[in-house]
Amino acid sequence: MSAKRVVVAAPRGYCAGVDRAVVTVEKALEVYGPPVYVRKQIVHNRHVVEDLEARGAIFVEELAEVPTGATVVFSAHGVSPEVHAEAATRGLKTIDATCPLVTKVHNEAKRFAGQGVQILLIGHAGHEEVEGTTGEAPEHITLVQHPDDVDAVELIDPTKVAWLSQTTLSVDETWETVSRLREKFPALIDPPSDDICYATQNRQSAVKQIAAHSDLVIVVGSRNSSNSVRLVEVALESGAKAAYRVDNAGEIDAAWLDGVESVGVTSGASVPDALVQGVLDYLTGKGFPRAVEERLTEENLVFALPPELRKDLRRSADGD
């Protein structure tokens, strides 16, 4: 009998914030009709973006590309106050699909800045979420990308400093950074609650569970998805002999399977489960058995749609 085994991690795939953002664009297309503009990718997954484009969504990098008076959706990663102000000036109808957990970080940044506290934001330069959070209090925020960056951080008043983080980071690396910051700045203030989102933590914990007994871990997710990239790193750190990220089954290199008995499969928080099923079907076609699911925990969180969209949905249902 073959000793081959495929294990699929759970939780995986869509989190509550991603589901809310994608449904927001779908419902906006239903209520207002196409085109509906979306600033940046609504979530970091090219298959989701391509599907919404086929339905009439138009993705743009900046608001200057949106016609005056049009409807525009802000992505799950959040935007700065400057972007909100620009939209108002140009008379755009805005629907804010920012994940509520990202909004929480924005609110923490505003509160700390209002108290005159300097903020060390742990995150990746250029990431949309980091740009949005920094925009809330640019003069108060210093970006710290890696634990090794801590030595170079200098503050005007090291007795008034707090840390915040991007929601999609590696949990372990973030805590290493925080630990090193606390060594350098003993007065460091913690946020009221952990900024790394529940879904990011759950997916990293779940992949740790399967990586320990996997020759190969395949992570389904797009290149620009921070949480998907982190899952590959976590898998390797947790005992997987090899780990790769793919957008879909078509990107799997058959050579990865040479000599492999056990395969673990998971996906980032912005990945439709159909793409995971495609990977599982590919493995079955290569002689592997049907996957067994290893579930770490249940996720039941659901976020309401943006209030401005809910109002128009009610009007539409009432025939107004």
N, C-alpha and C positions, 0 to 999 in steps of 0.2 A: 504493500500500500504506500502511496505517496505521502511524504511528510509535509508536503506543501500546505501553507496556511495563509489566508488573507484576513486581516483584522481591520475593521473600519471604526474610527474613533467617534465617540459622541460625548458631548455636543460637538457639532461641526456646522459649517455653513452659516446661513443667514442668522444674524442677531436681530434684536428688536429694533435697533436704530436703523439698520440697513433695510429691513422689511418695511418700516415706516417710510423711509425715503423713496424706495422704489414704488410703493403703492401711491405715494403722493404724486409722483409724475404720471402714473397710470390714470389716477382719478382726475388730475388736472387736464389731461388730454380728453377724457370723457366729458367733463363739465364745460371746458372752454373751447374744445376742438383744437386741432393742430393748426399752426405750430405752437408748441410751448417751448420756451427757451429754458435752458438749464446752465447755470454758471458752473463751470468745471464738470468733471465726471460726477454724477449723482452719488455713485459709490465706485470704489476702485476695482472694477471688474469689466473687462472689455466686452464680454458676452452680454452682460446686462445692458451696457450702454448701446451696443449694436441693436439689441432687441427693441429698446425704447426709441432709437432713431428710426427703426422700421415702422414704428407706430406714429411718428410725427414729431418726436422731440428733437430739438436742435441744441447741440452742446456747444458752448462758447467758452473761451478762456476769460474774457473780460466783458463787462457790461457795455462797453462801447460798441460791441458787435450786435447788441439787442436793439431793435427798432423802438423809437419812443412810443410809450403807451402800451407796449407788449407785456405779456405775462412771462415772468422769469422765476424759476425755482432755484433756491440756494441749496447747495449740496449738503450731505450729511456731515461734512467735515467742518462746517461753520464758516462765517465770514467776519471781517472786522467791521467796526462802526463806520469806517470810511466807505465801505461798499454799500451799507444800508443808506448812508447819506447820498451817495451818488445815484442810487436807484430812485430815491425820493425826488431828487433834483430833476431827473429825466422823466418823471411821471410813469415809471414802470410799476406794474402790478406785481408785487412780490409775494412769494410763498416760501416760507423759511422751513426747510426740511432738516435743519441742523439737529443732529442727535441730541436728545435731552442731556445725555451724560457729557457731551462736549459743552453744551450750554452751562452746565454746572461748573466746569473749569473756567469758562469766561466770567461767570459771576464771582468765583473765588478770586480771579485776577483783579476784578474791579474793586472788590472789598479790601483786599490787601493793599492795593495801590491807594485807595481812599484813606487808609490808616497810615500812609507814609512808609509802608514796608517794601523793601526791595524783594523782587521775585526772581528765583532761579527756576527757569522753565526747562525741564528735562525733555528733550525731543530732537527731531531731525530737521535741520535747516532746509527750507524750501517746501516742507510738507504743508499742505493747505490748512490743516488743523493748527499747526504751530503759527502760521501767518495770521490766522484769525484770532487766536488767543493773544498773540503779541500786540495785535492792533487795538486791543482793549486798554492797554497801558504801556505803550512802547518805551516811555522814559523810565519805567520801573522794572522792566523785564530784561534779564540776561539769559541767553540760551546756553544750556550745557548739553552737549550731544553724547558724550561718552564719559565713563568713570575717569579716564585718563585726562580729561579736560579740566577736572576739578582744581588741579594745582595752579592753573593759570587764572582762576577766577579771583578778581579783586573787587571789594565792595567799599563804598564810602563809609557805611556804618554797619559793621558785622554783627551788631547787636539787634538789628531790625531787619531780619531776612526770613523769607519763607520759600518753600519749594512747591512747584506744581509739575504735572507731567502730561505729555501727550497720552491719549487714552489707549493707544494701540502698541505700546512698547513691550519689549521683553520684561516680564515681571522680575526675573532674577537680576538682570543687568540694571534695571531701574533701582532696585533696592541696594545694589552695590554702589551706584552713584550716590544715592541718598546717604548711605553709611559714610562714604568718603566726604561728602559735604558736611555731615554732622561733626566729623572729626576736625574739619577746618573751621567750621562755624558752629560752635556748641549751642548758640542761641537759636538755631534753625527751627522755624515753626512748621509743623505739619499742616497739610490741608485738613478740613474737617473730616473727610473720608478719602480713601484711596482713589486717585484719579484714573488709574488703569481700569478699563471697563470690565464688568463681570464676564462678558463674552470672551474678551481677550484672555483673561485669566483662565476661564474654563477650558478654552481650546488649547492653551498651552499645557494645562494640567493633564488634559485628556491625551495629548500627543506624547507627553512624558510617559504615561501609563503604557502606551502601545510600543513606544520606541525601544524600551528596555528589552523586548523580545522580538525585534524586527531586524532582519538583514537589510531591508530597504524600506524607507518611508517615502511615500509620494504625497506631496501637499498640492492640492488643487487651489490655484489662486493666481491673480495677475501680478506682473512684475512690479507695478506701482502700488501694490497693496502691502502696506507696512506690516499688518498683522500676519499675512501669509508668509512673507519673507522671514519674520520672526519664528514661525512654526518650523521652518527648515532648520534654523539655528538651534532651537530648543530640542528638536529630534536628535540632532547630532550630539548635542551636549548630554543627552539622556540615554545614550547607549546604542542608537541606531548605527549600523555599520556604514550606511550611505543614506542620503536624503536629497530629494530633488523637488523643485517647484515646477508645475506645469499649468498652463492655462486650460488644457483639456487633454483627452487621451491621445490626440494626434501628436502631442509633443513628447510622448514617452519614447525613449530610446530602448529598443528591444535588448540591446547589450547590457542595460542595467539589470536585467533579470538573470543573466548568466550566473549559475551557481547559487541562486537565491532560493531559499526554502520558505521564508516568512516575509510577507509584505504587509506594512501598515499603511493605511490610507486615511487622510483627513482633508479638511478644506478650511480656507480662511472665512472670515465673518461676512464677506460680501459675495459668496459663491452659491449659485443655485445648485440644489442637490442633484439635478439632472446631469451636471458635469461630473460629479463624483460617480454617479451610476455609470457614466461612460467609461471611466477608468476601471471600475469593477468589471464591466463587460469585456474590456480589453484584456484584463488579467485572466478572466475565464477562457477567453479565446486562446490564450497562451498556455492553457493546461492547468491553471490554478483553480482551486475549488471556490464555491460561493463564499462570500465574505461573512465573517462572524462579527457582530457589533459588540464593542466594549463600551458601555456607557458609564461615564464618571458621575454625572448628575443630571437632573432634569432642569430645563429652563422654561419658565412660564410667563416671563415678563412681556408685556405688550404696551406699546406707546400709542397714545391717541394721535390722530392725524393733526397737522397744523391747524390752529383755530380758524384762520382766514379761509382755508379750504373747506373745513367742516361747515362753515356758514354758507358757502356757495353750494355745497352738496345738498344742504337742506332746502335752499331756495330752488334748486333744480328739481328735487324730489317733489316739491310743492307745486311745480309748474310755473314758477315766477319767471 
